[in-house]
Amino acid sequence: QAGAKVIIIEKLGFAGGSTIFSAGAFNGADPVRGQATKMTKTNRDAVEKLLQKEPFDEYEASLQKTVRSQFDAHLQKGNDWLFDSPEFHALQTYNGGDYKGRPELIDLLTQKAPETIEWVASNGAVFKDTLGMATGALWQRSHYGTKDFPNGTTVIYPAEKYIKEHDGIDLHTETRAVELIKDGNRIASVKAKMKGYDVTYKAAKAVIIATGGFGANIDMRQKYNTQWADLGTKIGCS
């Protein structure tokens, strides 16, 4: 949208990757859609538990102070619908991640999530008027697509449509990135396999990695797995 010339490379034969398979839940504080969800005693207790615990550090203490003010104001207004805020999202993220997260990145994620949801919607994505709670989530702030565009397609289809309707954006499917090439301190090019052929993409300005994680790397997921008995070859991935 800013006018850059972009090449998107995708190892599968279609766009979407894990977003299509994962249901595409988009998490962000949303006080408008949140009004469609009643706040239960369990919800209230969960908020209070985080607010009353001994803070891990000054960052958590600051979040607790802000969320306490927000939550009390929410209740004083007589609101019986679900409470949420970017700061509460940040508090849950920091606590739920065993305090391993970097505060500046947590703030960036949680503060920008609401406006990003609206930006995605402005480009054609249609979200339900109610919020869900994705697997592993800590709060009802997951945005899902409608029955016409379920799961991750609500985000992918508008993106594909935008690519087709605008010059300067190319989508190369069946193209797998295999190596990043540095020139000094910057990534200058990407080596890839396109339908069996070796190709090299030279970046005029930047390379953006948007892979979403290491779910397809069996060795890494086994190394960092502390919860499940086995995350080996029997589990499929894209």
C-alpha positions in Angstrom: 0.0 0.0 0.0 3.0 2.3 0.5 4.0 1.7 -3.1 6.9 -0.7 -2.7 7.5 -3.4 -5.3 7.0 -6.8 -3.6 7.7 -10.4 -4.4 6.0 -13.0 -2.1 7.4 -16.5 -2.2 5.3 -19.4 -1.0 6.5 -23.0 -0.8 3.0 -24.4 -1.2 1.0 -24.4 -4.4 -1.4 -21.9 -2.9 -1.3 -18.8 -0.6 -2.2 -19.1 3.0 0.1 -21.7 4.5 -0.5 -22.4 8.2 -3.0 -19.5 8.4 -5.5 -21.5 6.5 -5.0 -24.7 8.6 -4.8 -22.9 12.0 -8.3 -21.3 11.6 -6.7 -17.9 11.4 -7.8 -16.6 14.9 -6.6 -13.0 15.2 -6.2 -11.9 18.9 -6.6 -8.3 20.0 -8.5 -6.3 22.6 -11.8 -5.3 21.1 -14.2 -3.4 23.4 -16.9 -3.2 20.7 -17.2 -6.9 19.9 -16.5 -7.6 23.5 -20.0 -6.2 24.4 -21.6 -9.3 22.8 -20.0 -11.4 25.5 -21.2 -11.5 29.1 -18.5 -11.3 31.8 -18.7 -14.3 34.1 -17.5 -14.7 37.6 -14.7 -16.8 36.2 -13.7 -13.8 34.1 -13.7 -11.5 37.0 -11.7 -13.9 39.2 -9.1 -14.3 36.4 -8.6 -10.5 36.2 -8.4 -10.2 40.0 -5.9 -13.0 40.3 -3.5 -11.3 38.0 -4.0 -7.9 39.7 -3.5 -9.2 43.2 -0.4 -11.3 42.6 3.1 -10.1 43.6 4.5 -8.4 40.5 7.5 -10.0 38.9 9.1 -6.7 38.1 8.4 -3.0 37.4 6.9 -3.7 34.0 4.3 -6.1 35.4 3.6 -3.7 38.3 3.0 -0.9 35.9 0.6 -3.0 33.9 -1.2 -4.1 37.0 -1.7 -0.5 38.1 -3.1 0.5 34.7 -5.4 -2.5 34.4 -6.6 -2.0 37.9 -7.8 1.5 37.0 -9.4 0.3 33.8 -11.1 -2.7 35.4 -12.5 -0.7 38.3 -13.9 2.0 35.9 -15.4 -0.8 33.8 -17.3 -2.2 36.8 -18.2 1.2 38.2 -20.0 2.0 34.9 -22.2 -1.1 35.5 -20.8 -2.9 32.4 -21.7 -6.5 32.5 -19.9 -7.3 29.3 -16.4 -8.7 28.9 -13.6 -6.4 30.0 -10.5 -6.1 27.9 -7.7 -3.6 27.0 -4.3 -3.7 25.3 -2.7 -3.4 28.7 -4.6 -6.4 30.0 -3.6 -8.3 26.9 0.0 -7.4 27.6 -0.3 -8.4 31.3 -1.6 -11.9 30.3 1.0 -12.2 27.6 3.9 -11.4 30.0 2.6 -13.6 32.8 1.5 -16.5 30.5 4.9 -16.5 28.8 6.7 -17.0 32.2 8.2 -13.5 31.9 10.4 -14.5 29.0 8.8 -12.0 26.6 10.5 -8.6 25.8 8.3 -5.8 27.2 8.8 -3.5 24.2 7.7 -6.2 21.8 4.7 -7.2 24.0 3.6 -3.6 24.0 4.0 -3.3 20.3 2.0 -6.5 19.7 -0.9 -5.7 22.1 -1.1 -1.9 21.4 -1.1 -2.4 17.6 -3.4 -5.5 17.5 -6.8 -3.6 17.6 -5.9 -1.1 14.8 -4.4 -4.0 12.8 -7.6 -5.9 13.0 -9.5 -2.8 11.7 -6.9 -2.4 8.9 -7.3 -6.0 7.9 -11.1 -5.5 7.8 -10.7 -2.3 5.8 -9.0 -4.4 3.1 -11.9 -6.9 2.8 -11.6 -9.3 5.7 -15.0 -10.0 7.4 -14.9 -11.0 11.1 -17.7 -12.3 13.2 -19.5 -9.8 15.5 -18.6 -12.0 18.5 -15.3 -13.0 19.9 -14.0 -16.5 20.5 -11.2 -18.1 22.5 -8.6 -19.9 20.4 -7.0 -23.1 21.6 -4.3 -22.1 24.2 -5.7 -18.6 24.6 -6.1 -16.9 28.0 -9.1 -14.6 27.1 -12.0 -14.2 24.7 -10.3 -11.9 22.2 -10.0 -14.2 19.2 -11.5 -12.8 15.9 -12.8 -15.4 13.5 -14.1 -15.3 10.0 -17.8 -15.8 9.0 -19.3 -18.9 7.4 -18.7 -17.4 4.0 -15.0 -17.1 4.6 -14.2 -19.4 7.5 -10.9 -20.0 9.3 -7.9 -18.2 7.8 -9.5 -17.6 4.4 -11.1 -14.4 5.8 -7.6 -12.9 5.8 -6.0 -14.8 2.8 -8.7 -14.2 0.2 -8.7 -10.4 0.5 -4.9 -10.5 0.3 -5.0 -12.5 -2.9 -7.6 -10.2 -4.4 -5.5 -7.2 -3.5 -2.4 -8.7 -5.1 -4.3 -9.5 -8.3 -5.7 -6.0 -8.5 -2.5 -4.0 -8.0 0.7 -3.8 -10.0 4.1 -4.3 -8.4 3.1 -7.3 -6.3 4.0 -10.8 -7.5 3.1 -14.1 -5.7 5.4 -17.0 -6.6 3.9 -20.3 -5.4 5.8 -23.6 -5.2 8.9 -21.6 -4.3 10.7 -22.6 -1.1 13.3 -20.2 0.4 16.4 -22.2 1.4 19.0 -19.6 2.3 19.4 -15.9 3.2 22.4 -14.1 1.8 24.0 -11.2 3.7 25.8 -8.2 2.4 27.4 -6.6 5.4 24.7 -6.3 8.1 21.7 -6.6 5.8 20.0 -9.5 4.1 20.6 -8.7 0.4 19.1 -11.8 -1.3 17.2 -15.0 -0.9 18.1 -18.3 -2.5 15.1 -20.5 -3.3 13.9 -23.6 -5.1 11.2 -22.8 -7.6 9.5 -25.9 -8.9 12.8 -27.7 -8.7 14.9 -24.9 -10.2 17.5 -22.8 -8.3 16.6 -19.1 -8.2 18.0 -16.0 -6.4 15.9 -13.0 -5.4 17.8 -9.8 -4.9 16.2 -7.4 -2.5 16.4 -3.7 -3.3 15.5 -2.7 0.2 14.5 -5.5 2.6 13.6 -9.1 3.1 10.6 -9.8 5.4 10.3 -13.2 7.0 6.7 -14.1 7.5 6.9 -17.9 8.2 5.0 -17.8 11.5 7.2 -20.2 13.5 9.2 -23.5 13.4 6.3 -25.9 13.4 7.7 -27.7 10.4 11.1 -28.2 12.0 10.8 -31.5 13.8 14.1 -31.3 15.6 13.3 -27.8 17.0 9.8 -28.6 18.1 11.1 -31.8 19.9 13.9 -29.8 21.5 11.6 -27.2 23.0 8.6 -29.5 23.7 8.0 -29.7 27.5 4.3 -30.6 27.5 3.5 -33.4 25.0 4.9 -37.0 24.9 5.9 -36.7 21.3 5.9 -34.1 18.5 7.7 -36.2 16.0 7.1 -37.3 12.4 3.6 -38.6 13.0 2.3 -35.0 13.4 1.7 -33.4 10.0 2.6 -29.9 9.2 2.8 -27.5 6.2 
